[in-house]
Amino acid sequence: MEFPKKVMTVSELSKLGFSKAWLRELSRTQNFCFRQGTAENSPILFDTEKFSKFINSQMRVRQNEIPR
């Protein structure tokens, strides 16, 4: 998947159709998400290259789960 910027915020990704709740959940568990600062209200940023690889791997996993 192609993204317009190399690093994007949760709100920018949500405008592309991703759920804010899912993105926030990922920010707690994945290594392609980070906060811009140390404060709780600092924006969560996503490295879109790594995020794209994650999405592609998840799609492959889901396709393998479909019974044939």
HELIX and SHEET records of a PDB file:
HELIX    1   1 VAL A   10  LYS A   15  1                                   6    
HELIX    2   2 LYS A   20  THR A   29  1                                  10    
HELIX    3   3 THR A   48  GLU A   65  1                                  18    
SHEET    1   A 3 VAL A   7  THR A   9  0                                        
SHEET    2   A 3 ILE A  44  ASP A  47 -1                                        
SHEET    3   A 3 CYS A  33  ARG A  35 -1                                        
END                                                                             
